[in-house]
Every structure is written in C-alpha cells, then in structure tokens.
Amino acid sequence: MPDEHAVPDEEPAPGGGAVPEERPAGAGLDEADREILAIENLQWKYQGAKEMEIRRRLGLSPTRYYQRLNVLIDTRAALEHDPMLVARLRRQRGDLG
C-alpha cells in the first residue's frame, strides 16, 4: 500500500510533469561520439591523414566511421553538443534546410 505521506523525489512542473534535470552539453554522447565530432572539426592537410587518424583514435575503418557519423548527426544530442558542426555536416550530406 503506498504511503500517503511520502515526499516525491521531484517537484511537479506546471502541467503535471516532473521538472527535467539539467544535463551538460553532449550528455547523450559517449566518448567515441564526441571523438567523431572532434575529428570532423579538424582540417586535413594531406590526403589520407583523416583516415589514418580515424584508425588511430577510434580503431574504426573509415567506412564504419562514416556510417556512425551519419547516424550521429541525426541525433539531438549531437546537435546540442555542436549545432554549427552538425548543421554543416547535414548540409554537406545533402539534407535540405
């Protein structure tokens, strides 16, 4: 039987929902996701340098990296982490907007 005198963990927000917790930017991203976005922010002087860095930092093939990047830039967490970069990558991919 529920305790009628129990105190809720969160104060209800106006409208009845719970107050959302503040999250740091990029909180929905794991370390590899943040690393992928960091690599995309770099400028590459030599052909093949980016692919070598992808393998060195992440241990991924370039094909797997780009598959993961395409999924990543569709996430809200990536957009919140670096909106300018994600918007640029979406444009480069050919998204309208």
MDAnalysis code that builds the backbone (N, CA, C; Angstrom):
import MDAnalysis as mda
import numpy as np

u = mda.Universe.empty(291, n_residues=97, atom_resindex=np.repeat(np.arange(97), 3), trajectory=True)
u.add_TopologyAttr("name", ["N", "CA", "C"] * 97)
u.add_TopologyAttr("resid", np.arange(1, 98))
u.add_TopologyAttr("resname", ["MET", "PRO", "ASP", "GLU", "HIS", "ALA", "VAL", "PRO", "ASP", "GLU", "GLU", "PRO", "ALA", "PRO", "GLY", "GLY", "GLY", "ALA", "VAL", "PRO", "GLU", "GLU", "ARG", "PRO", "ALA", "GLY", "ALA", "GLY", "LEU", "ASP", "GLU", "ALA", "ASP", "ARG", "GLU", "ILE", "LEU", "ALA", "ILE", "GLU", "ASN", "LEU", "GLN", "TRP", "LYS", "TYR", "GLN", "GLY", "ALA", "LYS", "GLU", "MET", "GLU", "ILE", "ARG", "ARG", "ARG", "LEU", "GLY", "LEU", "SER", "PRO", "THR", "ARG", "TYR", "TYR", "GLN", "ARG", "LEU", "ASN", "VAL", "LEU", "ILE", "ASP", "THR", "ARG", "ALA", "ALA", "LEU", "GLU", "HIS", "ASP", "PRO", "MET", "LEU", "VAL", "ALA", "ARG", "LEU", "ARG", "ARG", "GLN", "ARG", "GLY", "ASP", "LEU", "GLY"])
u.atoms.positions = np.array([
    [0.843, -1.171, 0.000],
    [0.000, 0.000, 0.000],
    [0.892, 1.239, 0.000],
    [0.658, 2.214, -0.914],
    [1.508, 3.401, -0.980],
    [1.361, 4.263, 0.266],
    [2.458, 4.880, 0.660],
    [2.482, 5.772, 1.810],
    [1.922, 7.128, 1.391],
    [0.803, 7.540, 2.009],
    [0.162, 8.799, 1.657],
    [0.998, 10.002, 2.069],
    [1.944, 9.810, 2.958],
    [2.752, 10.916, 3.461],
    [4.143, 10.948, 2.830],
    [4.373, 10.124, 1.836],
    [5.692, 10.083, 1.182],
    [5.908, 11.372, 0.394],
    [7.135, 11.840, 0.399],
    [7.509, 13.052, -0.330],
    [8.053, 12.634, -1.692],
    [7.527, 13.210, -2.785],
    [8.037, 12.829, -4.103],
    [9.488, 13.285, -4.275],
    [10.242, 12.539, -5.107],
    [11.642, 12.869, -5.363],
    [11.791, 14.169, -6.123],
    [10.828, 14.473, -7.001],
    [10.900, 15.683, -7.818],
    [9.636, 16.493, -7.622],
    [9.783, 17.798, -7.709],
    [8.627, 18.668, -7.658],
    [7.911, 18.590, -9.000],
    [6.588, 18.498, -9.006],
    [5.895, 18.501, -10.286],
    [5.990, 19.873, -10.944],
    [6.166, 19.866, -12.249],
    [6.221, 21.108, -13.017],
    [4.796, 21.544, -13.313],
    [4.615, 22.824, -13.647],
    [3.281, 23.256, -14.048],
    [2.809, 22.382, -15.204],
    [1.612, 21.892, -15.136],
    [1.116, 20.986, -16.154],
    [1.207, 19.536, -15.725],
    [1.811, 19.251, -14.577],
    [1.793, 17.919, -14.037],
    [3.027, 17.082, -14.259],
    [3.932, 17.458, -15.153],
    [5.119, 16.642, -15.408],
    [6.209, 16.911, -14.395],
    [7.217, 16.067, -14.373],
    [8.353, 16.255, -13.475],
    [9.288, 17.311, -14.058],
    [10.005, 17.999, -13.208],
    [10.983, 19.004, -13.641],
    [12.177, 18.261, -14.249],
    [12.531, 18.575, -15.502],
    [13.663, 17.865, -16.107],
    [14.972, 18.265, -15.441],
    [15.899, 17.309, -15.361],
    [17.209, 17.604, -14.802],
    [18.036, 18.367, -15.820],
    [18.887, 19.249, -15.341],
    [19.822, 19.935, -16.219],
    [20.900, 18.949, -16.634],
    [21.182, 18.887, -17.938],
    [22.221, 17.988, -18.432],
    [23.313, 18.819, -19.077],
    [24.570, 18.428, -18.886],
    [25.637, 19.138, -19.573],
    [25.546, 18.897, -21.071],
    [26.043, 19.848, -21.869],
    [26.033, 19.697, -23.319],
    [26.750, 18.410, -23.704],
    [26.161, 17.653, -24.602],
    [26.775, 16.409, -25.051],
    [26.575, 15.253, -24.100],
    [25.670, 15.397, -23.122],
    [25.493, 14.344, -22.127],
    [24.984, 13.052, -22.742],
    [24.283, 13.130, -23.869],
    [23.782, 11.926, -24.513],
    [24.795, 11.259, -25.414],
    [25.995, 11.803, -25.488],
    [27.036, 11.267, -26.360],
    [28.046, 10.470, -25.549],
    [28.488, 9.360, -26.104],
    [29.576, 8.645, -25.443],
    [30.912, 9.222, -25.922],
    [31.983, 8.719, -25.367],
    [33.315, 9.252, -25.682],
    [33.630, 9.129, -27.171],
    [33.275, 8.009, -27.776],
    [33.548, 7.820, -29.208],
    [32.763, 8.814, -30.054],
    [31.518, 9.097, -29.685],
    [30.721, 10.078, -30.420],
    [31.353, 11.461, -30.339],
    [31.810, 11.848, -29.163],
    [32.463, 13.154, -29.012],
    [33.758, 13.198, -29.814],
    [34.465, 12.076, -29.870],
    [35.713, 11.995, -30.633],
    [35.433, 12.121, -32.132],
    [34.362, 11.506, -32.603],
    [33.977, 11.618, -34.013],
    [33.699, 13.071, -34.357],
    [32.956, 13.757, -33.521],
    [32.663, 15.171, -33.785],
    [33.934, 16.014, -33.726],
    [34.852, 15.681, -32.834],
    [36.124, 16.412, -32.753],
    [36.934, 16.210, -34.033],
    [36.959, 14.991, -34.548],
    [37.689, 14.721, -35.796],
    [37.077, 15.515, -36.946],
    [35.769, 15.612, -36.972],
    [35.103, 16.355, -38.048],
    [35.392, 17.851, -37.984],
    [35.793, 18.351, -36.829],
    [36.125, 19.772, -36.694],
    [37.546, 20.103, -37.144],
    [38.366, 19.093, -37.386],
    [39.758, 19.319, -37.769],
    [39.892, 19.571, -39.266],
    [40.954, 20.274, -39.626],
    [41.303, 20.493, -41.032],
    [42.412, 19.522, -41.395],
    [42.335, 18.939, -42.584],
    [43.291, 17.920, -43.003],
    [44.125, 18.435, -44.166],
    [45.430, 18.421, -43.980],
    [46.350, 18.963, -44.975],
    [46.700, 17.939, -46.045],
    [46.795, 16.686, -45.666],
    [47.243, 15.643, -46.592],
    [46.145, 14.619, -46.827],
    [46.072, 14.137, -48.060],
    [45.119, 13.095, -48.396],
    [45.448, 11.830, -47.592],
    [44.449, 11.242, -47.007],
    [44.641, 10.028, -46.221],
    [44.925, 10.269, -44.755],
    [45.233, 11.506, -44.377],
    [45.558, 11.799, -42.982],
    [44.343, 11.574, -42.063],
    [43.170, 11.963, -42.533],
    [41.965, 11.800, -41.715],
    [41.681, 10.315, -41.477],
    [41.798, 9.509, -42.515],
    [41.544, 8.078, -42.379],
    [42.529, 7.432, -41.405],
    [43.791, 7.859, -41.471],
    [44.791, 7.336, -40.527],
    [44.441, 7.738, -39.094],
    [43.988, 8.965, -38.917],
    [43.621, 9.449, -37.577],
    [42.381, 8.715, -37.047],
    [41.441, 8.416, -37.923],
    [40.249, 7.659, -37.530],
    [40.657, 6.292, -36.989],
    [41.552, 5.624, -37.712],
    [42.010, 4.301, -37.267],
    [42.798, 4.402, -35.956],
    [43.646, 5.426, -35.854],
    [44.489, 5.586, -34.662],
    [43.647, 5.909, -33.427],
    [42.758, 6.876, -33.531],
    [41.988, 7.327, -32.369],
    [40.840, 6.403, -31.995],
    [40.172, 5.845, -33.002],
    [38.942, 5.108, -32.734],
    [39.030, 3.613, -33.028],
    [40.018, 3.223, -33.790],
    [40.132, 1.818, -34.166],
    [39.024, 1.372, -35.109],
    [38.476, 2.315, -35.873],
    [37.405, 2.016, -36.820],
    [37.917, 2.123, -38.243],
    [37.300, 1.362, -39.135],
    [37.581, 1.563, -40.554],
    [36.885, 2.858, -40.974],
    [37.385, 3.526, -42.000],
    [36.699, 4.741, -42.465],
    [35.235, 4.489, -42.841],
    [34.943, 3.337, -43.429],
    [33.554, 3.024, -43.788],
    [32.672, 2.990, -42.555],
    [33.099, 2.301, -41.503],
    [32.320, 2.220, -40.262],
    [32.206, 3.594, -39.606],
    [33.295, 4.362, -39.661],
    [33.296, 5.718, -39.109],
    [32.201, 6.568, -39.761],
    [32.154, 6.563, -41.099],
    [31.175, 7.394, -41.798],
    [29.748, 6.887, -41.601],
    [29.574, 5.583, -41.448],
    [28.251, 5.056, -41.113],
    [27.811, 5.591, -39.757],
    [28.716, 5.536, -38.802],
    [28.389, 6.010, -37.445],
    [28.172, 7.523, -37.432],
    [28.983, 8.252, -38.189],
    [28.827, 9.711, -38.281],
    [27.455, 10.075, -38.831],
    [27.007, 9.394, -39.875],
    [25.709, 9.704, -40.464],
    [24.561, 9.462, -39.502],
    [24.652, 8.445, -38.679],
    [23.630, 8.210, -37.658],
    [23.747, 9.279, -36.566],
    [24.977, 9.576, -36.182],
    [25.237, 10.528, -35.096],
    [24.680, 11.910, -35.390],
    [24.866, 12.413, -36.609],
    [24.439, 13.787, -36.894],
    [22.922, 13.924, -36.980],
    [22.208, 12.805, -36.931],
    [20.747, 12.856, -36.868],
    [20.225, 12.877, -35.439],
    [21.132, 12.822, -34.453],
    [20.688, 12.778, -33.060],
    [20.586, 14.180, -32.462],
    [19.674, 14.306, -31.533],
    [19.501, 15.573, -30.811],
    [20.735, 15.877, -29.955],
    [21.324, 14.823, -29.373],
    [22.495, 15.021, -28.508],
    [23.651, 15.639, -29.290],
    [23.885, 15.182, -30.514],
    [24.956, 15.748, -31.337],
    [24.646, 17.200, -31.685],
    [23.401, 17.472, -32.021],
    [23.001, 18.838, -32.354],
    [23.183, 19.779, -31.171],
    [22.855, 19.314, -29.968],
    [23.039, 20.129, -28.769],
    [24.524, 20.313, -28.444],
    [25.326, 19.294, -28.718],
    [26.762, 19.343, -28.418],
    [27.485, 20.351, -29.305],
    [27.191, 20.347, -30.613],
    [27.869, 21.253, -31.547],
    [26.934, 21.574, -32.707],
    [26.011, 22.522, -32.503],
    [24.996, 22.796, -33.518],
    [25.557, 23.269, -34.860],
    [26.606, 24.077, -34.839],
    [27.179, 24.583, -36.093],
    [27.782, 23.438, -36.912],
    [28.534, 22.577, -36.264],
    [29.158, 21.451, -36.948],
    [28.101, 20.513, -37.509],
    [27.114, 20.156, -36.704],
    [26.082, 19.222, -37.152],
    [25.300, 19.823, -38.320],
    [24.982, 21.095, -38.261],
    [24.270, 21.737, -39.375],
    [25.119, 21.694, -40.648],
    [26.411, 21.953, -40.524],
    [27.303, 21.906, -41.686],
    [27.375, 20.501, -42.263],
    [27.516, 19.509, -41.399],
    [27.603, 18.127, -41.861],
    [26.299, 17.674, -42.527],
    [25.173, 18.104, -41.986],
    [23.892, 17.767, -42.609],
    [23.770, 18.407, -43.984],
    [24.208, 19.664, -44.106],
    [24.189, 20.321, -45.426],
    [25.088, 19.604, -46.415],
    [26.286, 19.232, -45.969],
    [27.220, 18.526, -46.845],
    [26.642, 17.189, -47.290],
    [25.884, 16.564, -46.438],
    [25.263, 15.290, -46.759],
    [24.135, 15.465, -47.761],
    [23.627, 16.692, -47.853],
    [22.577, 16.962, -48.817],
    [21.215, 17.148, -48.210],
    [21.157, 17.242, -46.880],
    [19.872, 17.489, -46.234],
    [19.384, 18.882, -46.613],
    [18.110, 19.021, -46.787],
    [17.527, 20.337, -47.064],
    [17.373, 21.080, -45.756],
    [17.475, 22.385, -45.834],
    [17.265, 23.144, -44.604],
    [18.100, 24.286, -44.457],
])
